[in-house]
Amino acid sequence: MKVAAKNSENYIKKMFGKKPGFKVPKGYFKEVDKLFFIKRSTSNFPKKTGFTTPENYFDSLESSILENYKTTKPFKKTRSLSAKIIRFSPFAVAASVLLFIGINYFSFPTRLNYNIENIAITEVEKWVQENINIINSNDLSLAFETSDFKESELIFSSVNNNEIEEYLQTMETLSFTNEIK
Amino acid sequence: MTDEAILIKELSNEKTKEKAFRELITLYKEPLYWHIRKIVISHDDADDVLQNTFIKIFKNITKFKQKSKLYSWMYRIATNESITFMNKRAKERTVDVFEIKTQLISDLESDQWFSGDEIQFILQKAIAALPNKQQLVFNMKYFDALKYTEISKILNTSVGGLKASYFHAVKKIEIYIKNNKHN
């Protein structure tokens, strides 16, 4: 008897193996502890929300909604203010540019054709006075010829010895050496 | 053709539209109402949002592509309408949505349309303290008993994400109830 049972068992093992053939969803065993936790916790939660409605509220809802639908205005896509601004901004920009160009063209004075001969001497002198700090004396010397100067107009003809001595005292030796070179 | 397909066809037909719409309301008014109510809390607000939801469904039924179940699509509209309503209410009062919800829950004790006991009141407070997504997932899974695959279509979130949200929601609620329960 036992031998027969053993033979049957061996036969079954041979045919089907030891596995029952059942499957579980992927990742099931990773989540099963969480599932048990949820089941245990929620078993203590109340099953109802406690919310109620007026008596017969649901009975007349169909008519109420249909009536509401018939009285509502046709659905219009409303744009927010910012969406409207964004929509019209390219046109606004283009209009602004055209307006600017137009104003420039009609109201600003015509540009003068600047010519060195047209610049007043007084304008040049004014500019030199205001920008003396940025003017390089070497550049100035390159711009003039000896014939441009009248001896009587030269500054150093009116400089006295004291002024020269004062000037020399303020200079650094190296700068002085370079100058007399 | 399934019942749902027949209903959608009738909703799209001018001659049968109104009759079909009435049928649609009859079929889904209660589940949609309770879903909305759990988000907006107040009955009067839930009634307004439900009306707007059905009107939106009716106006947009021809745009329904039938890629999901009709109920999932309607549920999604109801969810969005509820969230929009709460956001609008918060903006009007220049406060956070969380504050609005907290205030609504506080008013529940004196609300004539709330007959819950202490533990139900604490549960509502616990849910209101959750992040928005977890509130939605918890309500849909626990009270509405929706499957994760259905919730996934409604909220456009992965099943894995929903499971995580629900797990965290339950954990937080349990802690909240333990800390606030007097008996």
Interface residues (C-beta under 8 A of the other chain):
Chain A: E31 K34 F37 I38 S41 T42 N44 F45 P46 K48 T49 G50 F51 T52 T53 P54 Y57 F58 L61 E62 S64 I65 L66 N68 Y69 T72 F75
Chain B: E18 F21 R22 I25 T26 K29 E30 Y33 W34 R37 K38 H43 D47 L50 Q51 F54 I55 F58 K59 L108 W113 F114 S115 G116 D117 I119 Q120 F121 L123 Q124 Y142 F143 K163 Y166 F167 V170 K171 I173 E174 I177
